[in-house]
């Protein structure tokens, strides 16, 4: 990196910090729900809750969407249930296809023999 | 014809290869419609290999290019067909996004700025938080966030939102403890059972104000049904918190005891428990396990845990825990007394006196005379439905054949005016059963003392009562 590039980088870093300092929101009471996003703010983390999941189930027929909030353990269990159901559906579909396939080959065999 | 099998083979869907073969017959025709004439001519001959050998370099290149393109086209068509078939088969689509909720306050930089506004609380939701973000967002740390989204104001609490792209960085200099306190940060602190009981009796309207952390001794576990479990917690004060959790059928350890056979009593620490209204029937403070509730991380509230552990293993602690367990089993609360509006009385029904006519059977009541071991018996109003319950609880299979007749008579005279009191009195005296009554006295002024009303009847736990009585005698 040349001396000039290094200077430019330092300048952009300083200017970024300067911008965030200029627009640093000092109090939460200065924020309005419809006032757009907050450019920069320093926040104290008072309480952190456990990681959660929002499950979205979309009904393919009615297009209705339902949301459920789940804990990590519940999410893991629901996902495995869903995967299991999906696999069962795949197996069922594959069985049907295999059946059709064997019927087609039987027909093909009969035609060639005749 | 060669296929790129890895495209089709999936850990779950190996069976679908069969479908792929079936589909090949159909798709090859469709794909070949767009093939170059060189390919079509080659395929129409009896020996395509010989035809290919006779071709010039340019034609061979065209055929090779098409052969590669054809494979890709067919693979994508087959995959799409399988996906579509599976989609048609399932009735719903599932997706989920992770998020972390955090309560935040604006950091107070200035030494002198400590107005109440600076301590305003907001709820920040970080959607699909990255590992880096999770590492930064720790309780008691200060984070600079850029381009933070603002959602609507919910229940007076400002709602902020962030995503994995939201820039988060720690401050260049470590914030001092003084600055954190100035900003309104309070370290998590477990509430005592005395405090929780008071909170339960006088509930705060805001769910946030009702949220507590607790370190206590778990003395009893109950399973109400497949989906509901109850834990009874106590501490040095002897007060009891009844913690209720609704959980899934498969959850065998709802209170994180790690081993179901853990010998009780045991010290437990839970975070974010919701205090519910005081149970006037059982006389316990109640708490509910919410979605945010969790077992406290190891390092948190460690001092209190060690303190309680030492107490629970001491001889006084062990004796106190056993007494609390006996009280729970006997249904006798610690805080009931002569000046309490809600009291508990254990005794025998001696008889009934008179009845109040009412518009509906549910409003009807009688006066019941209870022998509870004192000089004078206690007279209380017993609602009709509880009279039936008392009759049922006093029922002894081997003694009485008149039970169904009396119950039948009582039921058919729901207004209570025509109930044969002598017959009912006789029944209670023949089937002497120790019962536990929950009583409530209405607030009154002056000398007009109203009769207490029975709000609950259950069988008294004789074993637990005897143990309590013995312990009382020993301590004297």
Contacts between the chains, C-beta under 8 A, distances in Angstrom:
chain1	res1	chain2	res2	distance
A	20	B	144	7.2
A	20	B	146	6.2
A	25	B	106	7.4
A	26	B	106	6.5
A	26	B	109	7.4
A	26	B	113	8.0
A	26	B	118	7.8
A	27	B	106	5.1
A	27	B	117	5.6
A	27	B	118	5.3
A	27	B	120	7.1
A	28	B	104	8.0
A	28	B	105	7.0
A	28	B	106	4.8
A	28	B	117	8.0
A	28	B	120	4.3
A	28	B	121	7.7
A	28	B	122	5.2
A	28	B	158	5.8
A	29	B	117	4.3
A	29	B	118	7.8
A	29	B	120	5.3
A	31	B	122	7.8
A	31	B	150	6.0
A	31	B	158	6.2
A	32	B	150	7.5
A	33	B	150	5.9
A	33	B	151	7.1
A	33	B	152	5.1
A	33	B	153	4.6
A	33	B	158	7.1
A	33	B	159	7.5
A	34	B	150	7.7
A	35	B	150	6.5
A	36	B	150	7.2
A	37	B	147	5.3
A	37	B	148	6.1
A	37	B	149	5.3
A	37	B	150	6.5
A	38	B	145	7.5
A	38	B	147	7.3
A	38	B	148	4.3
A	38	B	149	8.0
A	38	B	150	6.5
A	38	B	160	7.5
A	39	B	146	6.6
A	39	B	147	6.8
A	40	B	144	6.3
A	40	B	145	7.2
A	40	B	146	4.9
A	41	B	106	6.6
A	41	B	144	7.3
A	41	B	145	5.8
A	41	B	148	6.3
A	42	B	106	6.9
A	42	B	107	3.9
A	42	B	109	7.2
A	42	B	142	5.8
A	42	B	143	7.3
A	42	B	144	5.1
A	42	B	145	8.0
A	42	B	171	6.6
A	43	B	104	4.2
A	43	B	105	7.0
A	43	B	106	6.5
A	43	B	107	6.3
A	43	B	124	7.2
A	43	B	142	6.9
A	43	B	143	5.7
A	43	B	144	7.9
A	43	B	145	6.1
A	44	B	104	6.4
A	44	B	105	4.9
A	44	B	106	7.4
A	44	B	107	5.0
A	44	B	140	7.7
A	44	B	141	7.8
A	44	B	142	5.4
A	44	B	175	7.8
A	44	B	180	6.3
A	44	B	183	4.7
A	44	B	184	7.4
A	44	B	185	4.9
A	45	B	102	5.8
A	45	B	103	7.9
A	45	B	104	6.1
A	45	B	137	5.5
A	45	B	138	6.2
A	45	B	139	5.4
A	45	B	140	6.7
A	45	B	141	5.3
A	45	B	142	7.6
A	45	B	143	6.6
A	46	B	102	7.9
A	46	B	103	4.6
A	46	B	104	6.2
A	46	B	105	5.7
A	46	B	121	7.1
A	46	B	139	7.0
A	46	B	184	7.5
A	46	B	185	5.6
A	46	B	186	7.2
A	47	B	102	6.9
A	47	B	103	4.1
A	47	B	139	6.3
A	47	B	188	7.5
A	48	B	100	6.7
A	48	B	101	7.8
A	48	B	102	5.0
A	48	B	103	7.9
A	48	B	137	6.1
A	48	B	138	6.9
A	48	B	139	5.4
A	49	B	100	6.9
A	49	B	101	4.3
A	49	B	102	7.1
A	49	B	272	6.6
A	49	B	292	4.6
A	50	B	100	8.0
A	50	B	292	6.6
A	50	B	294	4.8
A	51	B	98	5.9
A	51	B	99	7.5
A	51	B	100	5.4
A	51	B	129	7.8
A	52	B	98	7.1
A	52	B	99	5.7
A	52	B	100	7.3
A	52	B	101	7.0
A	52	B	291	6.8
A	52	B	292	7.8
A	53	B	96	4.8
A	53	B	97	6.9
A	53	B	98	5.3
A	53	B	99	7.4
A	54	B	96	6.4
A	54	B	97	5.3
A	54	B	99	6.4
A	55	B	94	6.7
A	55	B	95	7.7
A	55	B	96	4.6
A	56	B	94	7.2
A	56	B	95	4.9
A	56	B	96	6.7
A	56	B	97	7.7
A	57	B	92	5.2
A	57	B	93	7.3
A	57	B	94	5.6
A	58	B	92	6.2
A	58	B	93	4.4
A	58	B	94	7.9
A	58	B	95	7.8
A	59	B	91	6.8
A	59	B	92	5.4
A	60	B	87	7.2
A	60	B	90	7.1
A	60	B	91	5.8
A	60	B	92	6.2
A	60	B	93	6.3
A	61	B	91	6.5
A	69	B	291	5.9
A	70	B	96	7.4
A	71	B	291	6.4
A	73	B	251	7.9
A	74	B	248	6.8
A	75	B	96	6.1
A	75	B	98	7.9
A	77	B	248	7.1
A	77	B	250	6.8
A	78	B	94	7.8
A	78	B	96	7.9
A	79	B	94	7.9
A	79	B	96	7.3
A	82	B	94	5.1
A	83	B	12	7.2
A	85	B	90	7.5
A	86	B	12	7.3
A	86	B	86	7.4
A	86	B	90	6.8
A	87	B	12	5.2
A	87	B	13	7.9
A	89	B	86	6.4
A	89	B	89	4.7
A	89	B	90	5.6
A	90	B	12	6.7
A	90	B	13	5.2
A	90	B	15	6.6
A	90	B	16	6.4
A	90	B	86	6.1
A	91	B	15	5.9
A	92	B	89	7.3
A	93	B	16	7.9
A	93	B	19	7.3
A	93	B	85	5.7
A	93	B	86	6.4
A	93	B	89	5.7
A	94	B	13	7.9
A	94	B	15	3.9
A	94	B	16	5.6
A	94	B	18	5.7
A	94	B	19	5.9
A	95	B	15	8.0
A	97	B	18	5.8
A	97	B	19	4.2
A	97	B	22	5.4
A	98	B	18	4.7
A	98	B	19	7.9
A	100	B	22	6.7
A	101	B	18	6.3
A	101	B	21	6.8
A	101	B	22	4.4
A	104	B	22	7.5
A	104	B	25	7.7
